[in-house]
Amino acid sequence: MNLSPHFTLAEMLLSQDATRAGIANIPPPEVVTNLIRLATLLEGVRLVLGGHPISISSGYRCKKLNTLIGGSRTSQHMQGLAADFICPAFGTPRQICEQLLDMDFRFDQLIFEGAWVHISLSDIDAPLRNQMQTAVFKPGHKTQYLRGLL
């Protein structure tokens, strides 16, 4: 099923962790509606990045999958409102964040995760926060999220 011209439901559900653990990562209908909104957001990201293909590493996560990978209990991934991605033909994850910020692109959260970018939408009835964060990973410690692009 196509969610938008360049994004499919299958790629938003794909998870190697879910496959290995035998988890059926299948969203309910209201989440599919959110995934359509997310795919529309990603179409805009793709345009801002020169039309280059975007590779999604994590889209929707059911609660069981999110728990398995250690995701936040309030992760927007579980609502179909977030995606982690890269766009190698455009540049590094940092360059992607810089471009989105320079172009005043609207989002709820944009997180520079080092090796990838996390982008999300808010619930349909909530305003977009345009919150930029940088994830800081330290072995043996919980991931810290610092304000801004560091």
C-alpha positions, -999 to +999 in steps of 0.1 A: +000+000+000+014+034-010+011+061+017+024+088-006+043+089-040+076+077-025+067+059+008+049+026+014+032+011+044+056-018+042+087+003+046+072+021+076+066-012+093+099-030+084+119-040+115+147-065+116+143-066+154+106-075+150+114-102+125+141-118+147+118-117+177+087-129+158+068-097+166+039-088+142+045-051+139+010-043+125-007-010+132-043-003+139-063+018+114-059+051+133-021+046+132-022+040+094-039+074+092-010+089+111+015+071+089-001+088+058+004+122+075+040+111+083+046+101+047+034+135+036+059+151+059+086+129+045+077+139+010+084+175+021+117+165+036+126+147+004+119+179-016+140+200+008+168+175+003+169+180-034+145+152-043+170+125-032+156+092-019+152+088+018+159+055+035+137+048+066+153+027+093+124+029+118+089+040+113+059+025+132+067+004+163+041-015+181+044-014+219+061-048+221+087-039+195+093-005+212+099-022+245+122-047+229+145-021+215+144+001+246+124+030+230+108+057+251+075+047+267+060+078+250+077+073+217+059+089+188+069+059+167+042+039+185+015+063+172+029+063+136+041+099+140+079+094+138+105+081+115+143+076+117+160+081+083+191+089+063+195+104+029+231+095+018+227+112-017+221+145+001+247+143+029+253+133+065+226+133+092+240+166+105+238+182+071+202+170+068+193+186+101+211+218+091+192+219+058+158+214+074+165+241+100+179+265+073+147+260+052+124+267+083+109+232+078+080+225+102+080+194+124+073+185+160+107+170+168+139+168+149+166+148+166+202+145+154+210+109+165+245+108+150+241+081+125+205+090+115+178+117+118+146+113+138+116+135+127+081+135+140+047+151+139+024+160+168-011+147+172-035+161+147-050+185+172-017+196+188+006+224+175+040+215+160+067+224+186+097+226+161+119+211+188+155+205+178+176+181+199+208+162+197+211+127+212+242+121+233+252+084+237+275+074+265+282+037+271+265+024+302+243+055+305+208+064+293+207+085+261+206+122+268+187+146+246+201+181+245+184+211+231+196+224+197+219+210+171+252+204+188 
